[in-house]
Amino acid sequence: MMKKYKLTKNLGLKVIAFFFAAILWLIVVNLDNPVVSSTFRDIPVTIVNDDIITSAGDVYQVVGEQTVSVVVNATRDVSQEFDAEDIIATADVTEMDTATGLIPIKISLPDYSGKYESAEAVPRNLTIQREKSGKKVLSLSVKSDNEPADGYILGDMTVDPEEVTLSGAESVLAQIDRAEARVDVGGMTSDQKKTAELRLYDADGNVLNPPQIENNLGEDGITVSVEVLKLKSVPITLKVSGTPAEGYKYTGGTSTPESLQVCGKSTALEGFDKIEIPSSALDISGASGTVEKTVDISGYLPKGVRLVEEGSGSIKVTLKVEQEGTRSIDFLVSSLRINNLNENLQVNYETGAEIAIRVRGEEQRLSTLDISNAVSVDLTGYTMPGTYDLPVKIDLPEGITLEGQVTVSLTLEEKIVEDVPADETNQGEENN
């Protein structure tokens, strides 16, 4: 006969065995898939129900950072599934402590609900400061970034709208000193309407990025109409009127500068190849020596053309009036022939320096005189660095004489010898 066993037999031992089995299972599970702690930084905090503040006509700003670190405790396999984007941090204004401005921060992982043990924010609270709101109206100035294409320059720039209305916390508005429309004009060659960026500055010129400051620009934003003008360099020409004193002649004139940069539309610049100072402004009647005049050439520009540099329209004009039978020549020092320069020295002089040479002779010979290769200095005996006033030798044709001794100031310096790399020296020797 088969012996039957009852389930309740040795019930106490069975309960104890089950209990220990459960504990053993938990131990095994935790050893194989333990709970781990993961920290995620810079999680943004979303403020909800802030209409409680704004509906009362007030505004608020966050004190400190509006981000937190989040510590999530979950089993290893779960923690490997989520990342920072799955974490939502919120601060509900309805839970704010009105005395301190503290709002508890709640953390959730909606896609992993019930799969993690805990998630906490560090710090646990967000602090906001509530205050009265205000408005501020500022004119918009225009500032350009980059440069138009080569050969072009910016003309007028107009902004639409001309001012911006800002609203927000009174304490923040008080920091804003000016508003600027920033527009990129890089590479432009024609007029355009461009969208500009709004930039706010404090009184010290620092860029501000104040939180929760609104403006009235809407979706249209700021538009800047940018005018682009073509550049052109044109020479200055002179027309002279009047007759010098008896026994004197007009030998030519120069202007400083000799040319100017102007700008305008291509149609306005077409055919404009020189700035001519008329004879009515350059009268040498009765002159017995050099005449110097200062002329404002702004009035001699055609309509639609202006100077690139404001204030550069004042031109110095020099009109040479000399005795008949004489001629003055301004000779560039850089054109001097240097003879017998010591091999250890080199010559230095001021860029654009000139020496004045005055000669006398028959008018016909003077008019055709060319001394471009006839002026020299002899440096024999000058072996030490220094600045010297040296006599100038001028080879003149028969019938032409020099009036007065001509000297030139030259600086002699030690010659700079560039070091030649050893490998290049060796290579040169091998080639020899």
BATOR-496986 format. One line per field, with one value per residue (C-alpha): residue in one letter; x, y, z. Coordinates in Angstrom, 2 decimals. Example, Ala and Ser with C-alpha at 12.3 -4.5 7.8 and 13.67 -1.06 7.14 Angstrom:
<rs>
residuo: (a,s)
c1: (12.30,13.67)
c2: (-4.50,-1.06)
c3: (7.80,7.14)
</rs>
This chain:
<rs>
residuo: (m,m,k,k,y,k,l,t,k,n,l,g,l,k,v,i,a,f,f,f,a,a,i,l,w,l,i,v,v,n,l,d,n,p,v,v,s,s,t,f,r,d,i,p,v,t,i,v,n,d,d,i,i,t,s,a,g,d,v,y,q,v,v,g,e,q,t,v,s,v,v,v,n,a,t,r,d,v,s,q,e,f,d,a,e,d,i,i,a,t,a,d,v,t,e,m,d,t,a,t,g,l,i,p,i,k,i,s,l,p,d,y,s,g,k,y,e,s,a,e,a,v,p,r,n,l,t,i,q,r,e,k,s,g,k,k,v,l,s,l,s,v,k,s,d,n,e,p,a,d,g,y,i,l,g,d,m,t,v,d,p,e,e,v,t,l,s,g,a,e,s,v,l,a,q,i,d,r,a,e,a,r,v,d,v,g,g,m,t,s,d,q,k,k,t,a,e,l,r,l,y,d,a,d,g,n,v,l,n,p,p,q,i,e,n,n,l,g,e,d,g,i,t,v,s,v,e,v,l,k,l,k,s,v,p,i,t,l,k,v,s,g,t,p,a,e,g,y,k,y,t,g,g,t,s,t,p,e,s,l,q,v,c,g,k,s,t,a,l,e,g,f,d,k,i,e,i,p,s,s,a,l,d,i,s,g,a,s,g,t,v,e,k,t,v,d,i,s,g,y,l,p,k,g,v,r,l,v,e,e,g,s,g,s,i,k,v,t,l,k,v,e,q,e,g,t,r,s,i,d,f,l,v,s,s,l,r,i,n,n,l,n,e,n,l,q,v,n,y,e,t,g,a,e,i,a,i,r,v,r,g,e,e,q,r,l,s,t,l,d,i,s,n,a,v,s,v,d,l,t,g,y,t,m,p,g,t,y,d,l,p,v,k,i,d,l,p,e,g,i,t,l,e,g,q,v,t,v,s,l,t,l,e,e,k,i,v,e,d,v,p,a,d,e,t,n,q,g,e,e,n,n)
c1: (0.00,1.43,2.32,0.78,2.55,0.66,1.57,1.24,3.66,6.78,5.17,7.50,10.59,9.09,8.34,11.84,13.31,11.17,12.22,15.90,15.45,13.90,16.75,19.26,17.50,17.63,21.31,22.04,19.98,21.68,25.09,24.36,22.39,23.08,21.53,23.96,23.99,24.40,24.93,23.85,24.96,23.54,19.96,17.73,14.90,11.52,9.41,5.70,2.63,4.58,1.39,0.58,3.28,2.87,-0.93,-0.43,1.68,4.94,7.97,10.61,14.16,16.07,18.75,21.80,21.79,18.61,20.29,20.89,22.71,20.51,21.38,19.44,19.48,18.53,19.64,22.61,20.69,18.14,20.75,22.49,19.34,18.62,20.66,20.36,17.73,15.32,15.42,12.82,13.36,10.47,9.86,6.18,5.47,2.40,4.78,6.97,7.78,6.77,9.04,12.24,11.42,12.43,10.68,11.29,12.66,10.99,12.73,11.05,11.97,8.61,9.84,11.23,8.43,8.60,11.96,14.22,14.38,14.91,15.95,16.93,18.10,21.22,20.44,16.92,15.40,15.33,15.36,13.46,13.20,9.85,9.61,7.63,7.83,8.59,9.20,12.09,12.20,15.61,16.68,18.34,21.81,23.31,26.68,28.14,30.22,32.86,33.49,31.91,33.74,37.02,36.45,33.27,32.40,29.34,27.05,24.03,22.36,18.78,17.07,13.43,12.04,14.05,13.49,12.72,10.52,11.84,9.80,10.82,12.14,12.83,16.21,17.31,16.01,18.01,21.23,20.46,21.97,21.64,20.36,22.12,21.10,24.04,24.16,26.62,27.76,30.56,31.17,28.31,28.50,25.00,22.25,20.36,17.84,19.25,17.95,19.88,20.54,19.43,22.25,21.91,24.74,25.33,26.85,30.38,29.83,29.50,27.09,24.10,22.03,19.41,16.94,13.20,13.49,10.97,10.80,8.16,10.00,7.82,8.49,9.63,12.60,14.94,15.60,18.53,18.65,22.35,23.70,26.88,28.99,31.79,35.28,37.44,40.78,40.93,43.85,43.69,44.40,45.10,44.07,45.94,44.89,46.74,50.21,53.19,55.22,57.48,60.59,58.90,57.24,54.90,56.76,54.11,52.02,51.46,48.75,49.01,47.63,47.91,44.77,41.77,39.44,35.82,32.72,29.30,26.97,28.52,26.39,27.62,31.27,31.08,33.19,34.46,38.23,39.68,39.01,39.77,40.49,39.38,41.47,39.17,40.63,44.28,45.20,48.94,48.58,51.64,53.35,57.15,57.63,55.99,52.26,50.61,46.86,44.48,41.47,38.32,37.58,34.25,32.39,34.10,32.63,29.71,26.31,26.16,29.93,31.53,34.89,35.56,37.22,35.22,37.32,39.84,38.60,41.09,43.91,47.25,48.25,51.78,52.24,55.84,56.64,60.35,62.57,62.97,66.20,65.99,64.47,63.93,63.95,62.82,65.00,64.23,67.03,66.21,67.28,70.80,73.73,75.84,79.54,82.28,80.08,82.09,81.33,80.41,77.89,74.49,72.66,69.44,67.26,63.75,61.16,60.08,62.90,63.85,66.64,66.02,68.18,68.12,69.78,70.16,70.43,68.63,64.92,65.05,67.80,66.13,62.85,64.55,66.99,67.04,69.22,67.65,71.01,73.31,73.04,75.41,77.31,80.83,81.28,85.03,86.52,83.22,83.88,81.97,78.20,76.62,74.57,76.42,75.61,77.23,77.87,75.87,77.56,75.41,76.67,75.11,75.34,77.12,75.13,73.44,74.85,74.02,72.92,74.30,75.78,73.42,73.83,71.99,71.71,72.39,72.63,75.24,74.52,76.28,75.22,72.93,74.21,71.61,72.79,72.95,71.95,74.87,73.27,72.83,76.48,77.63,75.41,76.92,80.44,79.53,78.11,81.36)
c2: (0.00,3.48,5.82,9.34,12.53,15.50,19.06,20.27,17.75,19.52,22.84,24.92,23.51,24.12,27.78,28.31,26.68,28.89,31.99,31.16,30.32,33.74,35.47,33.45,34.39,38.09,37.79,36.11,38.66,41.60,40.14,39.62,42.88,45.25,48.68,51.37,55.15,57.32,61.09,63.32,66.96,70.16,68.94,71.95,72.72,73.62,76.03,75.23,77.22,80.49,82.20,82.54,85.22,86.75,87.04,89.32,91.69,90.56,88.83,86.56,85.54,82.48,83.10,81.12,78.39,76.87,73.49,70.71,67.44,64.36,61.18,58.10,54.77,51.80,48.30,48.02,46.76,49.59,52.30,51.28,52.02,55.69,58.89,62.59,63.25,60.89,62.93,65.66,68.20,70.52,73.22,73.92,77.51,76.32,74.62,77.71,78.89,82.56,83.59,82.20,81.82,78.14,75.68,71.94,70.27,67.04,64.50,61.93,59.50,58.98,56.26,54.26,54.66,51.90,50.67,52.73,53.05,56.80,60.01,63.16,66.64,68.29,70.92,69.94,73.41,76.18,79.76,82.48,86.19,87.83,91.52,94.14,94.25,97.31,98.55,100.33,101.87,102.12,103.50,100.94,101.78,99.76,97.98,95.91,92.75,91.87,93.90,94.23,92.74,94.29,97.56,98.37,100.34,100.67,103.62,104.48,101.85,102.31,100.10,99.06,99.46,102.39,101.45,98.42,98.07,95.75,94.36,92.40,92.76,96.37,95.48,93.80,96.61,99.09,97.33,97.74,100.95,100.61,98.35,97.52,95.94,93.77,92.95,90.89,92.68,90.29,90.07,92.38,94.11,95.62,97.15,94.61,94.31,92.01,90.55,91.81,90.40,92.33,92.93,94.60,96.36,97.80,101.24,99.76,98.27,94.68,92.41,91.37,88.22,88.90,86.08,86.55,89.92,90.16,92.55,93.73,92.67,89.61,87.23,90.00,90.91,93.69,94.57,96.74,98.33,98.30,100.60,99.43,101.90,101.31,102.61,104.52,106.33,109.46,111.87,115.59,117.90,121.64,124.51,127.78,131.32,134.66,135.86,135.95,139.10,140.31,138.18,135.15,132.06,129.31,125.96,123.58,122.66,119.75,118.76,116.92,114.32,113.70,111.51,110.71,107.78,108.48,106.29,106.21,104.16,102.69,104.98,108.08,107.03,106.17,108.66,110.39,110.03,113.09,115.81,119.05,122.18,125.03,128.04,130.33,128.78,128.88,132.45,133.29,136.87,138.95,136.08,136.24,133.03,129.74,130.09,127.78,127.45,125.26,124.22,122.38,120.06,118.79,121.22,119.80,116.32,115.30,114.52,111.07,110.93,111.61,111.23,107.96,109.72,112.57,115.68,114.69,117.33,119.99,119.83,121.68,123.00,124.22,126.33,126.95,130.42,130.93,133.49,133.11,131.30,129.17,125.84,124.07,120.27,118.12,115.02,111.81,110.68,107.10,107.94,109.01,107.02,105.84,105.53,103.80,102.46,100.47,96.75,96.50,99.34,100.00,103.29,104.29,107.37,108.58,107.18,109.80,112.19,114.76,117.22,120.60,121.35,124.80,125.38,128.31,128.46,129.13,128.45,125.99,123.94,124.07,122.78,119.65,119.08,115.50,114.79,111.44,109.66,112.60,112.97,111.08,111.06,109.75,107.75,107.28,107.47,106.86,103.58,104.01,103.94,107.34,110.13,112.42,115.57,114.81,117.03,116.04,115.89,116.82,116.33,119.19,119.79,122.82,126.00,124.85,125.88,124.91,127.59,126.92,123.80,120.81,118.41,115.32,113.66,109.91,107.36,104.63,101.42,98.12,95.73,92.96,89.59,86.83,83.51,80.80,77.30,74.90,72.40,75.11,76.18,72.60,72.11,75.20,73.91,70.51,72.17,74.10)
c3: (0.00,-1.11,1.71,1.43,2.46,3.76,2.64,6.18,7.53,8.86,7.88,10.02,8.41,4.98,5.76,7.06,3.95,1.69,3.59,3.28,-0.41,-1.04,0.76,-1.23,-4.46,-3.54,-2.71,-6.04,-7.97,-6.27,-6.85,-10.52,-11.15,-8.28,-7.73,-8.90,-8.55,-11.68,-11.68,-14.56,-14.59,-16.10,-16.32,-17.16,-14.75,-16.24,-14.22,-14.37,-13.33,-13.45,-14.64,-10.94,-10.88,-14.33,-14.08,-11.08,-13.20,-11.65,-13.11,-11.68,-12.29,-11.18,-8.60,-9.65,-12.28,-13.70,-14.00,-11.49,-11.09,-10.84,-8.98,-10.17,-8.30,-10.47,-11.24,-13.49,-16.50,-16.24,-15.63,-18.85,-20.85,-20.03,-20.40,-19.54,-22.20,-20.43,-17.23,-16.61,-13.84,-12.88,-10.32,-9.62,-8.54,-6.64,-4.20,-3.68,-0.17,-0.49,2.36,0.86,-2.84,-2.68,-4.99,-4.59,-7.72,-8.79,-10.96,-13.18,-15.94,-17.67,-20.01,-17.08,-14.56,-11.94,-13.26,-11.00,-7.25,-6.81,-8.56,-6.69,-7.66,-6.30,-5.08,-4.16,-4.55,-7.13,-5.87,-7.70,-7.03,-7.63,-8.42,-10.28,-14.07,-16.16,-19.70,-21.39,-24.87,-26.56,-29.95,-32.21,-33.53,-36.38,-36.23,-39.06,-38.88,-41.52,-44.68,-48.15,-51.12,-52.26,-54.08,-52.16,-49.03,-46.82,-47.43,-45.32,-43.14,-41.91,-39.37,-39.14,-36.53,-35.20,-31.56,-29.42,-26.36,-23.66,-20.78,-17.72,-14.21,-13.26,-11.75,-15.00,-17.21,-15.16,-16.26,-19.99,-21.38,-25.17,-27.92,-31.16,-34.46,-35.54,-39.26,-41.30,-44.49,-45.43,-49.20,-50.23,-53.63,-53.87,-51.73,-49.64,-46.83,-44.17,-40.94,-37.93,-34.46,-31.37,-28.89,-25.51,-23.65,-20.22,-19.58,-19.73,-23.18,-21.99,-23.89,-21.78,-22.11,-19.44,-18.72,-19.15,-20.91,-23.72,-26.69,-29.15,-32.31,-32.95,-35.82,-38.21,-36.00,-37.16,-40.80,-41.87,-45.32,-46.26,-48.99,-50.73,-52.72,-55.20,-54.40,-56.85,-56.60,-58.75,-59.34,-58.56,-61.50,-61.43,-63.67,-63.09,-64.01,-64.02,-65.06,-62.67,-62.08,-64.86,-65.20,-63.59,-64.98,-63.78,-63.80,-62.49,-59.50,-57.16,-54.68,-51.40,-51.64,-55.38,-55.45,-53.27,-52.77,-53.56,-53.49,-55.06,-57.19,-60.32,-62.50,-60.63,-60.89,-64.59,-66.53,-63.39,-63.79,-62.05,-59.50,-61.25,-59.22,-61.50,-62.46,-60.46,-57.29,-58.45,-59.41,-59.59,-60.86,-59.93,-58.08,-57.76,-55.84,-54.90,-54.16,-51.62,-51.30,-49.32,-51.37,-50.31,-53.22,-51.83,-54.09,-57.18,-56.83,-59.05,-57.57,-55.95,-55.33,-51.96,-50.28,-48.48,-45.55,-44.12,-43.65,-46.33,-48.79,-47.66,-50.23,-50.09,-53.51,-54.30,-57.44,-58.45,-59.78,-60.63,-62.22,-65.91,-66.71,-63.55,-62.67,-59.35,-59.25,-56.30,-56.56,-54.64,-52.34,-53.29,-56.89,-55.85,-57.22,-54.26,-55.11,-53.10,-50.28,-47.72,-48.07,-44.36,-44.46,-45.91,-46.58,-44.86,-45.46,-44.81,-47.21,-49.73,-48.78,-51.44,-52.08,-53.73,-56.77,-58.42,-61.76,-64.13,-67.92,-71.14,-71.07,-73.94,-72.30,-68.90,-70.32,-71.69,-68.81,-67.47,-64.43,-63.45,-63.79,-63.07,-59.27,-56.97,-53.66,-53.02,-49.79,-50.04,-46.55,-44.71,-42.89,-39.63,-38.96,-38.40,-39.95,-42.33,-44.33,-47.67,-50.72,-53.78,-57.17,-60.18,-63.74,-65.73,-69.48,-70.91,-70.47,-67.25,-63.88,-60.33,-57.90,-54.44,-52.89,-52.52,-49.58,-48.46,-45.03,-45.17,-42.37,-42.67,-40.77,-40.33,-43.06,-41.88,-43.05,-43.02,-41.65,-44.30,-43.06,-42.89,-45.27,-47.94,-47.51,-47.87,-50.89,-52.51,-51.86,-53.32,-56.44,-56.82)
</rs>
